[in-house]
Amino acid sequence: MIRLDGVSKRYPGQAKAAVSELSLDVRDGEIVVLLGPSGCGKTTTLRLINRLIEPTSGRIFLDGEDVTRVDPDQLRRRIGYVIQQVGLFPHMTIADNIGLIPRTLGWDKKRIRTRVDELLELVGLDPAAYRRRYPKELSGGQQQRVGVARALAADPPAMLMDEPFGAIDPITRERLQDAFLDLQAQIRKTIVLVTHDLTEAVKLGDRIAILGEEARVRQYDTPSAILAEPADEFVASFIGSGAAIRRLRLETVGALPLGPVEVVRDPADPVPGRAVLVDGDGRALRWLESSERATVVVRADQSVYEAVDAMLRARDEEAVVVDEDGRPVGTLSWSALIREAPLAGEAR
Ligand SMILES: Nc1ncnc2c1ncn2[C@@H]1O[C@H](COP(=O)(O)OP(=O)(O)OP(=O)(O)O)[C@@H](O)[C@H]1O
């Protein structure tokens, strides 16, 4: 979908290239994160893709078409662009900001208005409450949502995002990341996102390209594979410690081998060993024998990280694993978790 073929950029008067011989394939509908130290050429790479700057050499393809020579304005309508500073026009309403590109495309007023409302809904802002406001009347996180809506206005197949959640407080940032992933599940754009935050990269990326100096690709793979097997010392040091814990966020409880679970419907039923009391619909209530202690119940589709967190907080060595309806499907013991959890450095 987006393909860079030996792309280089040397800024005038600079001894070193900002981007050197970069080749990268981004598939339809995936989020590729460019991750690397400050100054390694991430922003330059994004701006090369939408031709805000021109490559010194190399070629860029969009949907199989060589776009190195097409009209940059037309190209930019096919690629949404979201930046950290959002860049909303302060004297324009939210609706006018979002409608900017549709207006330049000559859409009629009614179509623009419908599209603006649709986009505000999509990014979780009530159109009636927000379309007439000005950017300064919105929080940073809300402005960021408007920035995303504006980038999506003309329904481009691809989107470039430069540190989109960078300037936002950690709690709002997590919420926006979650909302962004929900949105992407609906719209399936092809996205290249720049960050220098490993946690963000692991959470958002289908694949991560770890870039070194001059945007040289040091490793390009799934978050899980990079955490498990960093390609070299540079990647390993960039990932740093905590790789094992980060991987726990990527694996679901259901992927681990679970122990058997015994269920009872009537608290008076005698059973050997530990059993889970269930209600009339078969949903887990608690461990039969511990009416006063909290029972750790985790869903099979939750991350192993969340299971560990819940078990540590409850100081319990065993969790009841349930399906999406709350019915027990097995148990997860602490010892099995330590034994079976995927760890960094371990090939699976
Ligand atoms: N307009 C410019 N003129 C000259 N050099 C530039 C220009 N823009 C960027 N550079 C240089 O190119 C290199 C790559 O910069 P770029 O902004 O792409 O890096 P980055 O990885 O996005 O960095 P950061 O994470 O700090 O934003 C840097 O050495 C930078 O100083």
The ligand as an SDF file (V2000), in Angstrom:
LIG
                    3D

 31 33  0  0  0  0  0  0  0  0999 V2000
   14.9110   21.6010    7.6370 N   0  0  0  0  0  0  0  0  0  0  0  0
   16.0320   20.9830    8.0230 C   0  0  0  0  0  0  0  0  0  0  0  0
   17.2370   21.4260    7.6400 N   0  0  0  0  0  0  0  0  0  0  0  0
   18.3730   20.8080    8.0060 C   0  0  0  0  0  0  0  0  0  0  0  0
   18.4050   19.7110    8.7810 N   0  0  0  0  0  0  0  0  0  0  0  0
   17.2290   19.2150    9.2070 C   0  0  0  0  0  0  0  0  0  0  0  0
   15.9850   19.8240    8.8640 C   0  0  0  0  0  0  0  0  0  0  0  0
   14.9910   19.1070    9.4410 N   0  0  0  0  0  0  0  0  0  0  0  0
   15.5970   18.1010   10.0970 C   0  0  0  0  0  0  0  0  0  0  0  0
   16.9400   18.1560    9.9790 N   0  0  0  0  0  0  0  0  0  0  0  0
   17.9110   17.2010   10.5310 C   0  0  0  0  0  0  0  0  0  0  0  0
   17.6190   15.9110   10.0190 O   0  0  0  0  0  0  0  0  0  0  0  0
   17.7680   14.9020   11.0190 C   0  0  0  0  0  0  0  0  0  0  0  0
   16.4580   14.1600   11.1970 C   0  0  0  0  0  0  0  0  0  0  0  0
   15.4500   15.0240   11.7490 O   0  0  0  0  0  0  0  0  0  0  0  0
   13.9790   14.5530   12.0510 P   0  0  0  0  0  0  0  0  0  0  0  0
   13.2290   15.7350   12.5220 O   0  0  0  0  0  0  0  0  0  0  0  0
   13.4570   13.8130   10.8900 O   0  0  0  0  0  0  0  0  0  0  0  0
   14.2310   13.5300   13.2460 O   0  0  0  0  0  0  0  0  0  0  0  0
   13.2060   12.8490   14.2490 P   0  0  0  0  0  0  0  0  0  0  0  0
   13.6160   11.4210   14.3420 O   0  0  0  0  0  0  0  0  0  0  0  0
   11.8130   13.1180   13.8350 O   0  0  0  0  0  0  0  0  0  0  0  0
   13.5440   13.5830   15.6150 O   0  0  0  0  0  0  0  0  0  0  0  0
   12.6400   13.8980   16.9280 P   0  0  0  0  0  0  0  0  0  0  0  0
   12.2790   12.5540   17.5220 O   0  0  0  0  0  0  0  0  0  0  0  0
   13.5890   14.6500   17.7950 O   0  0  0  0  0  0  0  0  0  0  0  0
   11.4600   14.6820   16.4570 O   0  0  0  0  0  0  0  0  0  0  0  0
   18.2340   15.6360   12.2720 C   0  0  0  0  0  0  0  0  0  0  0  0
   19.6220   15.5310   12.3630 O   0  0  0  0  0  0  0  0  0  0  0  0
   17.8070   17.0740   12.0170 C   0  0  0  0  0  0  0  0  0  0  0  0
   18.6700   17.9660   12.6720 O   0  0  0  0  0  0  0  0  0  0  0  0
  1  2  1  0
  2  3  1  0
  2  7  2  0
  3  4  2  0
  4  5  1  0
  5  6  2  0
  6  7  1  0
  6 10  1  0
  7  8  1  0
  8  9  2  0
  9 10  1  0
 10 11  1  0
 11 12  1  0
 11 30  1  0
 12 13  1  0
 13 14  1  0
 13 28  1  0
 14 15  1  0
 15 16  1  0
 16 17  2  0
 16 18  1  0
 16 19  1  0
 19 20  1  0
 20 21  2  0
 20 22  1  0
 20 23  1  0
 23 24  1  0
 24 25  2  0
 24 26  1  0
 24 27  1  0
 28 29  1  0
 28 30  1  0
 30 31  1  0
M  END
$$$$
